[in-house]
Amino acid sequence: MDIKTASAIRRLRLVSAPEAVSFILLLICSVLKRTTDFNAVPVMGMVHGVLFVLYLVFWLDAWNRAKWSFGRAALYFVLSVLPTGGFFAERKLKRESESAVDAAIAARARQEGIVNA
């Protein structure tokens, strides 16, 4: 796995948790709008919308670069539309990005003749 693939996975991981937080806050704001005079739905809706679009762009990039199967890509998409799914996606992507970075560093070291492994 190359550095660009590892970076794509890392970008997706970094946006997944904030996207999940914004989704939860949007749900809370929706409830507050209906039960009180507090209406932050337009602001939180915009914030969540931007983060969700970023998640989708990074998801497509990671799917393309990492050559994920349809099932794995679908899993990360489904996790993005669940209120707390972004936290689970972040955890899975963290493990995947760490192993991808380690593999990329090892491949680069072998290519430059630093390591014979």
C-alpha positions in Angstrom: 0.0 0.0 0.0 1.4 3.4 -1.0 1.5 6.7 0.9 -1.5 8.1 -1.0 -3.7 5.2 -0.1 -2.7 5.5 3.6 -3.4 9.3 3.4 -6.8 8.7 1.9 -7.7 6.2 4.7 -6.3 8.7 7.3 -8.4 11.6 5.9 -11.5 9.4 6.1 -10.7 8.4 9.7 -10.1 12.0 10.7 -13.5 13.2 9.5 -15.5 10.3 10.7 -15.7 11.2 14.4 -16.5 14.9 13.9 -19.2 13.8 11.4 -20.7 11.5 14.1 -20.6 14.2 16.7 -22.3 16.7 14.4 -25.0 14.1 13.6 -25.7 13.6 17.3 -25.8 17.4 17.9 -28.2 17.8 15.0 -30.5 15.2 16.5 -30.3 17.0 19.9 -31.0 20.4 18.2 -34.0 18.9 16.4 -35.5 17.7 19.7 -34.8 21.0 21.3 -36.4 22.8 18.4 -39.6 20.9 19.0 -39.7 21.1 22.7 -38.3 24.6 23.4 -37.8 27.9 21.6 -34.1 27.0 20.9 -33.5 26.6 17.2 -30.0 25.8 16.2 -31.1 23.3 13.5 -30.1 25.5 10.5 -26.6 26.0 11.8 -26.1 22.4 12.9 -27.7 21.2 9.7 -25.1 23.1 7.7 -22.2 21.9 9.8 -23.3 18.3 9.6 -24.0 18.7 5.9 -20.5 19.9 5.2 -18.9 17.2 7.3 -21.1 14.5 5.7 -20.1 15.7 2.2 -16.5 15.6 3.2 -17.0 12.1 4.6 -18.5 11.0 1.3 -15.7 12.5 -0.8 -13.0 11.0 1.4 -14.9 7.6 1.5 -15.0 7.5 -2.3 -11.3 8.4 -2.5 -10.4 5.7 0.1 -12.5 3.1 -1.7 -10.9 3.9 -5.0 -7.3 3.9 -3.7 -7.5 1.1 -1.2 -9.4 -1.2 -3.6 -11.9 -2.2 -0.9 -14.5 -4.8 -1.7 -18.1 -3.6 -2.2 -19.0 -5.0 1.2 -16.3 -3.2 3.1 -17.1 0.1 1.3 -20.8 -0.4 2.0 -20.0 -1.0 5.7 -18.2 2.4 6.0 -21.1 4.1 4.2 -23.7 2.5 6.5 -21.6 3.6 9.5 -21.8 7.1 8.2 -25.6 7.3 8.2 -25.9 5.8 11.7 -25.8 8.4 14.6 -22.9 6.8 16.4 -21.5 4.8 13.4 -18.7 7.3 12.8 -17.1 6.4 16.1 -17.0 2.7 15.0 -15.7 3.7 11.6 -13.0 5.8 13.1 -11.8 2.9 15.3 -11.7 0.5 12.4 -10.0 3.0 10.1 -7.4 3.8 12.7 -6.3 0.2 12.8 -6.3 0.1 9.0 -4.4 3.3 8.5 -1.8 2.4 11.0 -1.1 -0.9 9.3 -1.2 0.8 5.9 1.4 3.4 7.0 3.6 0.7 8.5 3.4 -1.3 5.2 4.1 1.9 3.1 7.2 2.7 5.3 8.5 -0.9 5.0 8.0 -0.9 1.2 9.8 2.4 0.9 12.7 1.2 3.1 13.0 -2.0 0.9 12.8 0.1 -2.3 15.6 2.4 -1.0 17.7 -0.6 0.1 17.7 0.3 3.8 16.1 -3.0 4.8 16.3 -6.4 3.3 13.0 -7.6 4.7 
